[in-house]
Amino acid sequence: MDLSDFDSWVAARGPALLRLAYTLTGDAGEAEDVVQEALSRALPRWERISRVEDVDAYVRRMVLNAHTSRWRAWRRRVTPVERVADRAVMATPDRPDHVEHDERLRIWAACLALPEAQRVAVVLRYYEQLEYAEIAALTGVREGSVRSRVSRGLAALRAELGRSASDEEEES
């Protein structure tokens, strides 16, 4: 097995895998663990994996599977609370960048609140910019299910972000 091919591929594609894992997990350390787990499974199989038609898609699927496995294991160990205390950034007239940062935090929190399947579908569609058929192939569900998950995820995001915006207006 030629490890230099694997090392070269990881050097080129590793950052994209980390970005994908980060958008799925919401935590840099967890993202690194997910990618590490996927790559540690890919290494012994690299000779076979390197011959598949789309190596990137294959390893991306491995990252998704590693994330799902970790999430399921975590879910069995931990009982999540219904609502996490907000960490709002105060916007000030002299620091308008805080408003943008606050908006990103709101969007990020809304994404993390989506059910796992919806979050994966939305991330792959809008962050990775994959087509519905590609997402279906990666996640192992029908294209119609992917479309439904994306649609429901977007509806939930719109509802949550609209609710958050109206709550803020009422407080003002």
RODO-2510 file (C-alpha; in nm, 4 decimals, decimal comma):
residues 172
     n   res          X          Y          Z
     1     m     0,0000     0,0000     0,0000
     2     d     0,1352     0,3429    -0,0945
     3     l     0,0761     0,5696     0,2053
     4     s     0,2031     0,8761     0,0190
     5     d    -0,1143     0,8706    -0,1953
     6     f    -0,3264     0,8649     0,1196
     7     d    -0,1204     1,1419     0,2807
     8     s    -0,1481     1,3566    -0,0333
     9     w    -0,5213     1,3030    -0,0550
    10     v    -0,5708     1,3878     0,3136
    11     a    -0,3550     1,6998     0,2772
    12     a    -0,5710     1,8154    -0,0142
    13     r    -0,9165     1,7123     0,1123
    14     g    -0,8719     1,7155     0,4905
    15     p    -0,9763     2,0794     0,5401
    16     a    -1,3010     2,0235     0,3461
    17     l    -1,3748     1,7140     0,5555
    18     l    -1,3148     1,9147     0,8744
    19     r    -1,5493     2,1907     0,7564
    20     l    -1,8175     1,9324     0,6804
    21     a    -1,7730     1,7659     1,0188
    22     y    -1,7793     2,1034     1,1956
    23     t    -2,1066     2,2011     1,0322
    24     l    -2,2524     1,8674     1,1382
    25     t    -2,1246     1,8706     1,4969
    26     g    -2,1014     2,2392     1,5854
    27     d    -1,7800     2,1769     1,7775
    28     a    -1,4227     2,1939     1,6451
    29     g    -1,2908     1,9210     1,8741
    30     e    -1,5792     1,6892     1,7938
    31     a    -1,5299     1,7589     1,4214
    32     e    -1,1636     1,6626     1,4460
    33     d    -1,2592     1,3407     1,6252
    34     v    -1,5171     1,2531     1,3588
    35     v    -1,2720     1,3116     1,0732
    36     q    -0,9976     1,1247     1,2562
    37     e    -1,2285     0,8286     1,3077
    38     a    -1,3299     0,8258     0,9407
    39     l    -0,9710     0,8565     0,8188
    40     s    -0,8482     0,5877     1,0574
    41     r    -1,1062     0,3552     0,9034
    42     a    -1,0116     0,4639     0,5511
    43     l    -0,6368     0,4094     0,5877
    44     p    -0,6352     0,0283     0,6051
    45     r    -0,8796     0,0182     0,3116
    46     w    -0,7102     0,2913     0,1079
    47     e    -0,5926     0,0624    -0,1709
    48     r    -0,9551    -0,0348    -0,2402
    49     i    -1,1022     0,3105    -0,1668
    50     s    -0,8580     0,4864    -0,4013
    51     r    -0,9988     0,2828    -0,6912
    52     v    -1,3630     0,3865    -0,6451
    53     e    -1,5134     0,6290    -0,8931
    54     d    -1,5558     0,9214    -0,6516
    55     v    -1,3115     0,8956    -0,3603
    56     d    -1,4289     1,2272    -0,2128
    57     a    -1,7907     1,1130    -0,1961
    58     y    -1,6882     0,7790    -0,0470
    59     v    -1,4852     0,9338     0,2340
    60     r    -1,7466     1,2065     0,2878
    61     r    -1,9940     0,9234     0,3470
    62     m    -1,7494     0,7746     0,5978
    63     v    -1,7439     1,1107     0,7808
    64     l    -2,1247     1,1177     0,7862
    65     n    -2,1345     0,7617     0,9186
    66     a    -1,8745     0,8394     1,1864
    67     h    -2,0735     1,1449     1,2936
    68     t    -2,3973     0,9467     1,3071
    69     s    -2,2325     0,6702     1,5109
    70     r    -2,0878     0,9191     1,7602
    71     w    -2,4190     1,1042     1,7827
    72     r    -2,6114     0,7829     1,8497
    73     a    -2,3612     0,6762     2,1155
    74     w    -2,3816     1,0198     2,2792
    75     r    -2,7596     1,0117     2,2689
    76     r    -2,7604     0,6803     2,4567
    77     r    -2,5309     0,8246     2,7260
    78     v    -2,6722     1,1753     2,7685
    79     t    -3,0217     1,3080     2,8192
    80     p    -3,0381     1,6456     2,6472
    81     v    -3,2188     1,9368     2,8079
    82     e    -3,5038     2,1034     2,6283
    83     r    -3,3433     2,4458     2,6044
    84     v    -2,9860     2,5660     2,6524
    85     a    -2,9218     2,9076     2,8047
    86     d    -2,8470     3,1649     2,5362
    87     r    -2,5086     3,3351     2,5097
    88     a    -2,6093     3,6549     2,3383
    89     v    -2,3445     3,9017     2,2264
    90     m    -2,4403     4,2564     2,3114
    91     a    -2,4441     4,4878     2,0130
    92     t    -2,3170     4,8376     2,0710
    93     p    -2,3175     5,1364     1,8352
    94     d    -1,9386     5,1398     1,8259
    95     r    -1,9198     4,7622     1,7562
    96     p    -2,1641     4,6856     1,4696
    97     d    -1,9776     4,3595     1,4030
    98     h    -2,1440     4,2229     1,7166
    99     v    -2,4821     4,2451     1,5445
   100     e    -2,3552     4,0279     1,2604
   101     h    -2,1924     3,7905     1,5085
   102     d    -2,5149     3,7718     1,7099
   103     e    -2,7106     3,6895     1,3927
   104     r    -2,4660     3,4107     1,3078
   105     l    -2,5030     3,2702     1,6592
   106     r    -2,8810     3,2695     1,6223
   107     i    -2,8616     3,0911     1,2873
   108     w    -2,6058     2,8448     1,4214
   109     a    -2,8191     2,7676     1,7283
   110     a    -3,1243     2,7156     1,5076
   111     c    -2,9270     2,4741     1,2866
   112     l    -2,8067     2,2777     1,5869
   113     a    -3,1652     2,2506     1,7112
   114     l    -3,2755     2,0724     1,3936
   115     p    -3,3242     1,6970     1,4110
   116     e    -3,0127     1,5102     1,2970
   117     a    -3,1476     1,3945     0,9590
   118     q    -3,2718     1,7426     0,8689
   119     r    -2,9476     1,9104     0,9759
   120     v    -2,7416     1,6661     0,7680
   121     a    -2,9625     1,7229     0,4627
   122     v    -2,9555     2,1036     0,4973
   123     v    -2,5787     2,1104     0,5535
   124     l    -2,5094     1,8889     0,2531
   125     r    -2,7491     2,0860     0,0308
   126     y    -2,6547     2,4426     0,1224
   127     y    -2,3088     2,4222     0,2780
   128     e    -2,1587     2,1472     0,0632
   129     q    -2,3814     2,2507    -0,2315
   130     l    -2,4633     1,8941    -0,3284
   131     e    -2,7559     1,8002    -0,5494
   132     y    -3,0463     1,6050    -0,4011
   133     a    -2,9412     1,2861    -0,5820
   134     e    -2,5884     1,3137    -0,4396
   135     i    -2,7250     1,3629    -0,0885
   136     a    -2,9533     1,0626    -0,1339
   137     a    -2,6569     0,8498    -0,2387
   138     l    -2,4467     0,9721     0,0548
   139     t    -2,7120     0,9257     0,3198
   140     g    -2,8686     0,6091     0,1814
   141     v    -3,2221     0,7447     0,1581
   142     r    -3,4438     0,8177    -0,1400
   143     e    -3,4200     1,1508    -0,3154
   144     g    -3,7775     1,2339    -0,2160
   145     s    -3,6859     1,1839     0,1498
   146     v    -3,3886     1,4159     0,1078
   147     r    -3,6101     1,6823    -0,0468
   148     s    -3,8563     1,6423     0,2392
   149     r    -3,5825     1,6684     0,5027
   150     v    -3,4379     1,9801     0,3413
   151     s    -3,7815     2,1367     0,3098
   152     r    -3,8760     2,0602     0,6698
   153     g    -3,5373     2,1750     0,7944
   154     l    -3,5681     2,5069     0,6128
   155     a    -3,9241     2,5522     0,7393
   156     a    -3,8063     2,4886     1,0959
   157     l    -3,5185     2,7347     1,0520
   158     r    -3,7524     3,0003     0,9134
   159     a    -3,9978     2,9470     1,1963
   160     e    -3,7279     2,9560     1,4659
   161     l    -3,5463     3,2555     1,3202
   162     g    -3,8736     3,4383     1,2619
   163     r    -3,9812     3,3626     1,6183
   164     s    -3,6454     3,4832     1,7522
   165     a    -3,6685     3,8052     1,5528
   166     s    -4,0238     3,8763     1,6704
   167     d    -3,9233     3,7999     2,0326
   168     e    -3,6423     4,0545     2,0077
   169     e    -3,8752     4,3171     1,8605
   170     e    -4,1204     4,2682     2,1498
   171     e    -3,8409     4,3164     2,4036
   172     s    -3,7356     4,6476     2,2423
***
